[in-house]
Amino acid sequence: MNPTLFAILASVGLFVGILACLEVGFRIGRSSERSTEAAHEGIGVIEAAVFALLGLLLGFSFSGGTSRMDTKRQLIVQEANAIGTAYLRLDQLPAAEQPEMRRLFRQYLDARLGVYEKLPDLKAVDQELAQAAELQQEIWSRAVTASRGDPTQNSARLLLPAINEMIDISTTRTIAMHTQLPPLIFILLTVVALVSGLLAGYAMAKRRRRSWLHLLLYAGVIAVTVYAVLDLEYPRFGLIRLDAADQALRQLRDSIR
């Protein structure tokens, strides 16, 4: 499923679920056989604990999503710098080897950009990753072969470490791509949000009528916050995106002739 669609459905479902829990809690509170005041005695500590836990989970999830997004942005910049450095050091190779290596670098950049452009099609992503890995191997093999004939050893000292870093950063980005909010944390967040709605509805039973403004605001704020958390986890979809950082790789590819 497209992550944007999942985030929307999850947020809408949570919004409806919280409203339902608010209504259930309100009816339970109103149908209590005890007096209104007695029915609410001694539950303040429990309510405070649940709402504190909800706030902690929302804060933890939001902070974690922001941190992971910043890491992904930094890795894009690092990869652009690594590829750019390796490309500039191709000048250390014999002149006959440089055109083919430049062509391979352009193909490699196309493959690396294709990995993230094909998301969320994981099958297509795997194909692009495999192609990028083949190009990495070919680039490395050609660089090693060419460096053996360099009497100055500049290729071995300058180019090979740069290519190695270029390859390493791609592995780091692949791992970061598959790192999101743990499903258990998301499930726990959803459950605690629904329980908080139940308790809030129960507390509202002290009133004779429901306050629809407060009900809708509470459910809406929680649902929108959860949507923002999910959107942060998939910054290539939805409203929060990494397009500006990706532009660094596109500009580098366009500069290769």
C-alpha positions, 0 to 999 in steps of 0.5 A, a space after each residue: 500500500 502507498 504510505 500516503 494512503 496508509 497514513 490517511 487511512 490510519 489517521 481517519 480510522 484513529 479519528 473515528 475510533 477516538 470519537 467512538 471511544 469518547 461516545 462509549 466513555 460518555 455513555 458509561 459515565 452517564 449510565 453509572 448507578 452511582 452519583 456523578 461525583 462518586 463515580 469519578 472519585 479516585 480515577 484522576 491518577 489513572 487518567 493523568 497516567 494514561 494521558 501522560 503516556 499518550 503525550 510521551 508516545 506522541 513526543 517519542 514518535 514525533 522526535 524519532 521521525 524527525 531524527 530519522 528524516 534528518 539522518 536521511 537528508 544528511 546521508 543524501 548530501 554525504 552520498 552526493 559529496 562522496 560521488 562528486 569527490 570520486 568523480 573529480 578524482 577520475 582525472 588521476 586515471 589514464 586519459 584512455 580510461 576516463 570516458 568509460 568511467 565517466 559514463 559508468 558514473 552517470 549510469 550509477 547516479 541514474 541507478 541510485 536516483 532510480 532506487 528512491 524514485 521507484 518507491 514504494 514498488 519494492 520489486 523495482 527498488 530491488 532491481 535498481 539496487 542490484 543494477 547499482 551494485 553491478 555498476 559499483 563492482 564494475 567501477 571498482 574493478 576498472 579503477 583497480 586495474 587502471 591504478 596498477 599501471 599508474 607509476 605515481 600511485 595517485 589512483 590508488 591513494 586518491 581514487 580508490 578510497 573515494 570510490 570505497 566511501 561512495 560504495 559504503 554510503 550507499 549501504 548506509 542509505 539502504 539501511 536507513 531507507 528500511 528504518 521506520 517507526 517500529 510497528 509495536 510502538 505505532 500499535 501501542 500509540 493507537 491503543 493508548 489514544 483510544 483508551 484516552 478517548 474512553 477516559 475523556 468521554 467518561 470524564 465528560 459524563 459530568 456534563 448533561 450534554 456532550 461538548 461536540 467542539 471538544 470531542 472533535 478537537 481532541 480526536 482531530 488533534 490526535 489524528 493529525 499528529 499521528 498523520 504527521 508522525 507517519 508522514 515523517 517516516 516516509 518523506 518521499 510521499 505526502 506533504 513532508 518530502 526530501 525533494 530538495 536534498 535529492 536535487 543535489 544528486 540530480 545536479 551532480 548527474 546532470 553535470 557529468 558529461 
